[in-house]
Amino acid sequence: MIKKNLKPIVLSGIVLLLPVLAGVILWKRLPAEIAVHFNSHGQADNWCSKPTAVFLLPLALAVMHFFCILMTALDPKNKNIEGKPFGIVLWICPLVSVLTSGVMYAYSLDMRFEIGTIFMLFFGLMFIAIGNYLPKCRQNYTLGIRLPWTLSDEYNWNATHRLAGKVWVAGGAAIILLSFTGAFWFFAAILAVMVIIPAVYSYAYYKKHKTS
């Protein structure tokens, strides 16, 4: 899998590390301490040194990125992750790297904006994209709703992922709408619903077809 997808893997790695280049270019303009975490009101509440923000954080994401790729390649059913589902693995970490570093650099340069809204829009769009791919995701051990009942029954897997796709698209849309209201605390509640509904449905499907 890695050899077959070498070009997109390299490209995603380059995009992931673009914040390092941006940080080097902006080095003299960036303060010695850079905000790396913000509260629900968009106010910085945690800082780290400039070298850590510019180099260590993107590199940590790079390690996570290539670990995810490796685990996907080692999946016994990795052929079922080819195409668009593998694209999710390739691009989540690079997009998170560019977004988080971009927000940190902008805030450090005194550019003020609704940070919570930006992140909720990002995650809302990401959940909609994942929701569109879930029904097309075939049985595997790396991506999707990986429960004992879905992994042991392909029919359960397919039915659960069809429902999960709809739930995740609806959840992503709800998060986008809420991002403009400032009700950021709803994010965790919506995410919980997006996880719980497919899991409960999968178990109910298992019980129904086990006893029938």
C-alpha positions as CSV (number, residue, x, y, z in Angstrom):
1,M,0.0,0.0,0.0
2,I,2.8,2.5,0.9
3,K,4.7,1.9,-2.3
4,K,1.5,2.2,-4.4
5,N,0.6,5.5,-2.7
6,L,4.1,6.9,-2.3
7,K,3.4,10.2,-4.2
8,P,0.3,11.3,-2.1
9,I,2.1,10.2,1.1
10,V,5.1,12.4,0.3
11,L,2.8,15.3,-0.7
12,S,0.8,15.0,2.5
13,G,4.0,15.0,4.5
14,I,5.2,18.1,2.8
15,V,1.9,19.9,3.4
16,L,2.1,18.8,7.1
17,L,5.5,20.4,7.5
18,L,4.7,23.6,5.7
19,P,4.1,25.3,9.1
20,V,7.7,24.8,9.9
21,L,8.8,26.7,6.8
22,A,6.2,29.4,7.6
23,G,7.5,29.6,11.2
24,V,11.1,30.0,9.9
25,I,10.1,32.8,7.5
26,L,8.2,34.6,10.3
27,W,10.8,33.8,13.0
28,K,11.9,37.4,13.7
29,R,8.3,38.6,13.9
30,L,7.1,35.9,16.3
31,P,7.3,36.4,20.0
32,A,9.5,34.3,22.3
33,E,6.3,32.7,23.8
34,I,3.5,31.5,21.5
35,A,0.0,30.7,22.5
36,V,-0.9,27.1,21.8
37,H,-4.2,26.7,23.6
38,F,-7.3,28.9,23.8
39,N,-10.4,28.7,26.1
40,S,-14.0,28.7,25.0
41,H,-13.9,32.5,24.7
42,G,-11.0,32.4,22.2
43,Q,-8.5,33.7,24.8
44,A,-5.0,32.2,25.1
45,D,-4.5,30.2,28.3
46,N,-1.4,28.2,27.6
47,W,1.9,29.1,25.9
48,C,5.1,27.4,24.8
49,S,8.5,28.5,23.5
50,K,8.9,29.6,19.9
51,P,11.1,26.7,18.9
52,T,8.6,24.2,20.4
53,A,5.7,25.8,18.6
54,V,7.5,26.1,15.2
55,F,9.3,22.8,15.2
56,L,8.1,20.3,17.8
57,L,4.4,20.5,17.4
58,P,4.4,19.9,13.6
59,L,6.9,17.2,14.0
60,A,4.8,15.5,16.6
61,L,1.9,15.6,14.2
62,A,4.2,14.2,11.5
63,V,5.0,11.2,13.8
64,M,1.3,10.6,14.4
65,H,0.6,11.0,10.6
66,F,3.1,8.3,9.5
67,F,2.1,6.0,12.4
68,C,-1.5,6.1,11.1
69,I,-0.2,5.4,7.6
70,L,1.9,2.5,8.8
71,M,-1.0,1.0,10.8
72,T,-3.3,1.3,7.8
73,A,-0.7,-0.5,5.6
74,L,-0.4,-3.3,8.2
75,D,-4.1,-3.8,8.3
76,P,-4.9,-7.4,7.1
77,K,-7.8,-5.9,5.1
78,N,-5.9,-2.9,3.8
79,K,-7.2,-3.5,0.3
80,N,-10.6,-2.4,1.6
81,I,-9.2,1.0,2.6
82,E,-7.9,1.9,-0.9
83,G,-9.0,5.1,-2.6
84,K,-11.0,7.8,-0.8
85,P,-11.1,6.2,2.6
86,F,-7.2,6.2,2.6
87,G,-7.4,9.8,1.6
88,I,-8.9,10.6,5.0
89,V,-5.9,9.0,6.7
90,L,-3.6,11.0,4.5
91,W,-5.0,14.4,5.0
92,I,-6.4,14.8,8.5
93,C,-3.1,15.4,10.2
94,P,-1.7,17.8,7.5
95,L,-4.9,19.8,7.6
96,V,-4.8,20.0,11.4
97,S,-1.1,21.0,11.2
98,V,-1.8,23.8,8.8
99,L,-4.9,25.0,10.7
100,T,-3.4,24.9,14.2
101,S,-0.1,26.5,13.3
102,G,-1.8,29.1,11.2
103,V,-4.1,30.1,14.1
104,M,-1.1,30.2,16.5
105,Y,1.0,32.3,14.2
106,A,-1.8,34.7,13.4
107,Y,-2.7,35.2,17.0
108,S,1.0,35.8,17.8
109,L,1.0,38.5,15.2
110,D,-1.9,40.3,16.8
111,M,-4.5,39.1,14.3
112,R,-7.7,38.7,16.3
113,F,-10.6,36.5,15.1
114,E,-13.2,34.0,16.5
115,I,-10.9,31.0,17.0
116,G,-13.7,28.8,18.3
117,T,-15.7,29.5,15.2
118,I,-12.8,28.6,12.9
119,F,-12.2,25.3,14.6
120,M,-15.8,24.3,14.7
121,L,-16.2,25.1,11.0
122,F,-13.2,23.0,10.3
123,F,-14.4,20.0,12.3
124,G,-17.9,20.4,11.0
125,L,-16.7,20.2,7.4
126,M,-14.4,17.3,8.3
127,F,-17.2,15.3,9.9
128,I,-19.4,15.9,6.8
129,A,-16.6,14.7,4.6
130,I,-16.1,11.6,6.7
131,G,-19.8,11.0,6.8
132,N,-19.9,10.9,3.0
133,Y,-17.2,8.3,3.0
134,L,-18.4,6.0,5.8
135,P,-21.1,4.2,3.7
136,K,-18.4,3.4,1.1
137,C,-15.9,2.2,3.7
138,R,-15.6,-1.6,3.5
139,Q,-14.8,-3.9,6.5
140,N,-11.4,-3.4,7.9
141,Y,-9.6,-3.1,11.3
142,T,-8.3,0.5,11.0
143,L,-11.1,2.9,9.8
144,G,-14.8,3.1,10.6
145,I,-17.1,1.9,13.4
146,R,-14.8,-0.9,14.6
147,L,-16.9,-2.9,17.1
148,P,-17.0,-6.6,17.8
149,W,-20.4,-6.9,16.0
150,T,-19.3,-4.9,12.9
151,L,-16.0,-6.7,12.6
152,S,-17.6,-10.2,12.8
153,D,-20.5,-9.5,10.4
154,E,-20.2,-7.7,7.1
155,Y,-23.9,-7.1,6.9
156,N,-23.8,-5.4,10.3
157,W,-20.8,-3.4,9.2
158,N,-22.5,-2.2,6.1
159,A,-25.8,-1.3,7.8
160,T,-24.0,0.5,10.7
161,H,-21.9,2.5,8.3
162,R,-24.9,3.6,6.2
163,L,-26.5,4.9,9.3
164,A,-23.3,6.4,10.6
165,G,-22.8,8.3,7.4
166,K,-26.1,10.1,7.8
167,V,-25.5,10.8,11.5
168,W,-22.0,12.2,10.9
169,V,-23.2,14.4,8.0
170,A,-26.1,15.7,10.2
171,G,-23.7,16.2,13.1
172,G,-21.2,18.1,11.0
173,A,-23.9,20.3,9.7
174,A,-25.2,21.0,13.3
175,I,-21.7,21.9,14.4
176,I,-21.3,24.3,11.5
177,L,-24.6,26.0,12.3
178,L,-23.7,26.2,16.0
179,S,-20.3,27.7,15.2
180,F,-22.0,31.0,14.4
181,T,-23.9,31.1,17.7
182,G,-20.9,30.8,20.1
183,A,-22.4,27.8,21.7
184,F,-19.2,25.9,21.6
185,W,-20.0,23.6,24.5
186,F,-22.5,21.8,22.3
187,F,-19.6,20.4,20.3
188,A,-18.9,17.6,22.8
189,A,-22.6,16.7,23.1
190,I,-23.0,16.5,19.3
191,L,-19.8,14.4,19.0
192,A,-21.1,12.0,21.7
193,V,-24.3,11.6,19.8
194,M,-22.4,10.9,16.6
195,V,-20.5,8.1,18.4
196,I,-23.3,6.6,20.5
197,I,-26.1,6.3,17.9
198,P,-24.1,4.1,15.4
199,A,-22.7,2.0,18.3
200,V,-26.2,1.4,19.8
201,Y,-27.6,0.6,16.4
202,S,-24.8,-1.9,15.7
203,Y,-25.5,-3.7,18.9
204,A,-29.2,-3.7,18.3
205,Y,-28.6,-5.1,14.8
206,Y,-26.4,-7.8,16.3
207,K,-29.0,-8.8,18.9
208,K,-31.9,-8.9,16.4
209,H,-30.1,-11.1,13.9
210,K,-28.5,-13.3,16.5
211,T,-31.8,-14.4,17.9
212,S,-33.7,-14.5,14.6
